[in-house]
């Protein structure tokens, strides 16, 4: 049972005391992998992936049977600055589409055998425009973190978090620009498909917002407070909750990884229980992956969000696990071991 989140300092303390891998399960999984009927390393990264999963589940020969996908939705005050090709009303319309089963994520979650939850966060009240003031009050941030924190099913054995929110690529760009430095334009992509003029304007908005708040940003939670969104903050809460529940996480695209980057700037090793599902076509995603030390499983030029790339990657993880846990050892198969 996870405690209720009541303050940012409490959340920081919980992150600082996060559990690590089950080292005995990790060692046993690695030893089991070495006995399987294949040349050493013949399954490449699938072998590492299976051992990683086993180490977090505490089972040297695990199964993957109950994945959970959670889509969080939120609206952004900065969208009034004209940073998106779509109006903010689309967020609520897409939530209805998710609920009715009509989006790409519905199809991919069904294919993966994943339970899909859709959680809108106060869509009628967008965050504040971060070029003028903090995007979220502390109470709003805690509420969003708690929403994600409480949304993780303790009975699940894998988590994917995704998002929907017009304006949220601008928020994500501002977050990673604030956390990692560099030029605003390098962290800013086309999002919903803005043209060159729109891209330049969007980068300027990111630059303005980060310049306003940079003196107040000491870690990833400060960045969320100043520049984040409710759905991005909920993803942070969910990823952290999964860690305390020993549930591995597959990260999605740019916005999800911006959320993950905020966690990485609060506590060392906060993302050890995660892998990157894919590298999206969003220009800054590769840079974020490098900053958080993740190598993507897929690279298919996707940029949809919704948890779509990570949910597709569930199939790869499942393949790694069934080979690891289901293959015969040399002794079992009566095959000579070199």
WOVEN-V91543 format. One record per residue. RES is the residue in one letter. SS is DSSP state (H for helix, E for strand, L for the rest). OMEGA is omega in radians with two decimals (none if undefined). Layout:
# WOVEN-V91543
res/ss/omega
RES/SS/OMEGA
RES/SS/OMEGA
This chain:
# WOVEN-V91543
res/ss/omega
X/L/-3.13
X/L/3.08
X/L/3.05
X/L/3.10
X/L/-3.08
X/L/3.13
X/L/3.10
X/H/3.11
X/H/3.06
X/H/-3.14
X/H/3.09
X/H/3.14
X/H/3.11
X/H/3.13
X/H/-3.13
X/H/-3.09
X/L/-3.08
X/L/3.09
X/L/3.07
X/L/-3.13
X/L/2.97
X/L/-3.02
X/H/3.11
X/H/3.10
X/H/3.12
X/H/-3.14
X/H/-3.13
X/H/3.11
X/H/3.12
X/H/3.11
X/H/3.10
X/H/3.13
X/H/-3.12
X/L/-3.11
X/L/-3.05
X/E/-3.04
X/L/3.12
X/L/3.00
X/L/3.12
X/L/3.10
X/L/-3.04
X/L/3.09
X/L/3.01
X/L/-3.08
X/H/3.08
X/H/3.13
X/H/3.12
X/H/-3.11
X/H/3.14
X/H/3.13
X/H/3.06
X/H/-3.12
X/H/3.14
X/H/-3.08
X/H/3.12
X/H/3.10
X/H/3.12
X/L/-3.08
X/L/-3.08
X/L/3.11
X/L/-2.99
X/L/2.95
X/L/3.04
X/L/-3.03
X/L/-3.03
X/L/3.10
X/E/3.10
X/E/3.03
X/E/3.11
X/E/3.06
X/E/3.08
X/E/-3.12
X/E/3.11
X/L/3.11
X/L/-2.97
X/L/3.10
X/H/-3.13
X/H/3.12
X/H/3.08
X/H/3.10
X/H/3.09
X/L/-3.07
X/L/-3.10
X/L/3.07
X/L/-3.11
X/L/3.08
X/L/-3.08
X/L/3.12
X/H/-3.11
X/H/-3.14
X/H/-3.13
X/H/3.13
X/H/3.12
X/H/3.04
X/H/3.08
X/H/3.11
X/H/3.06
X/H/-3.08
X/H/3.13
X/L/3.05
X/L/-3.00
X/L/-3.06
X/L/3.10
X/H/-3.09
X/H/3.09
X/H/-3.11
X/H/-3.10
X/H/3.09
X/H/3.11
X/H/3.12
X/H/-3.10
X/H/-3.08
X/L/-3.08
X/L/2.98
X/E/-3.09
X/E/3.06
X/E/3.13
X/E/-3.03
X/E/3.03
X/E/-3.12
X/L/2.95
X/L/-3.03
X/L/-3.12
X/L/3.12
X/L/3.11
X/L/2.98
X/L/3.06
X/L/3.08
X/L/-3.01
X/L/3.01
X/L/-3.10
X/L/-3.10
X/L/3.10
X/L/-3.12
X/L/-3.07
X/L/2.92
X/L/3.13
X/H/3.13
X/H/3.08
X/H/-3.14
X/H/3.13
X/H/3.13
X/H/3.14
X/H/3.08
X/H/-3.14
X/H/3.10
X/H/3.10
X/H/3.13
X/H/-3.07
X/H/-3.05
X/H/-3.08
X/L/3.13
X/L/-3.13
X/L/3.13
X/L/3.14
X/L/3.13
X/L/3.04
X/E/3.14
X/E/2.92
X/E/3.05
X/E/3.11
X/E/-3.02
X/E/2.94
X/E/3.11
X/L/3.10
X/L/-3.10
X/L/-3.01
X/H/3.01
X/H/3.06
X/H/3.08
X/H/-3.14
X/H/3.11
X/H/3.12
X/H/3.14
X/H/-3.07
X/H/3.04
X/H/3.13
X/H/-3.07
X/H/-2.98
X/H/3.10
X/L/-3.10
X/L/-3.13
X/L/-3.10
X/H/-3.07
X/H/-3.14
X/H/-3.11
X/H/-3.00
X/L/3.13
X/L/-3.02
X/L/3.07
X/L/-3.13
X/L/3.05
X/L/3.12
X/L/3.13
X/L/-3.07
X/H/3.11
X/H/3.11
X/H/3.11
X/H/3.12
X/H/3.11
X/H/3.14
X/H/3.12
X/H/3.11
X/H/3.09
X/H/3.09
X/H/3.14
X/H/-3.12
X/H/-3.10
X/H/-3.12
X/H/3.11
X/H/-3.13
X/H/-2.96
X/H/-3.03
X/H/-3.13
X/H/-3.06
X/H/-3.05
X/L/3.12
X/L/3.11
X/L/-3.06
X/H/3.10
X/H/3.03
X/H/3.13
X/H/3.09
X/H/-3.14
X/H/-3.05
X/H/-2.89
X/H/-2.96
X/L/3.09
X/L/-3.14
X/H/-3.11
X/H/3.09
X/H/3.11
X/H/3.09
X/H/3.07
X/H/3.09
X/H/3.13
X/H/-3.12
X/H/3.14
X/H/3.12
X/H/3.12
X/H/3.12
X/H/3.12
X/H/-3.13
X/H/3.12
X/L/-3.11
X/L/3.09
X/L/3.11
X/L/-3.08
X/E/2.93
X/E/3.14
X/E/3.12
X/L/-2.97
X/L/-2.99
X/H/-3.06
X/H/3.08
X/H/-3.13
X/H/3.00
X/H/3.06
X/H/3.13
X/H/3.12
X/H/3.09
X/H/3.09
X/H/-3.10
X/H/3.14
X/L/3.03
X/L/-3.10
X/L/3.08
X/L/3.10
X/L/-3.07
X/L/-3.11
X/L/-3.10
X/L/-3.12
X/L/-3.09
X/E/2.91
X/E/3.12
X/E/-3.11
X/L/-3.11
X/E/2.98
X/L/-3.05
X/L/3.09
X/L/3.09
X/L/-2.89
X/L/-3.02
X/L/-3.04
X/H/3.11
X/H/3.13
X/H/3.13
X/H/3.12
X/H/3.11
X/H/-3.13
X/H/-3.12
X/H/3.02
X/L/-3.11
X/L/3.07
X/L/-3.03
X/L/3.08
X/L/-3.09
X/E/2.99
X/L/-3.00
X/L/-3.14
X/L/3.06
X/L/3.05
X/L/-3.07
X/L/-2.96
X/L/3.11
X/L/-3.02
X/L/-2.96
X/H/-3.12
X/H/3.13
X/H/3.14
X/H/3.05
X/H/-3.11
X/H/3.04
X/H/-3.12
X/H/3.10
X/H/3.13
X/H/3.12
X/H/3.08
X/H/3.12
X/H/-3.07
X/H/-3.11
X/H/3.06
X/H/-3.10
X/H/-3.03
X/H/-3.04
X/H/-3.13
X/L/3.04
X/L/2.97
X/E/3.10
X/H/-3.12
X/H/-3.11
X/H/-3.07
X/H/-3.08
X/L/3.14
X/L/-3.13
X/L/3.13
X/L/3.14
X/L/none
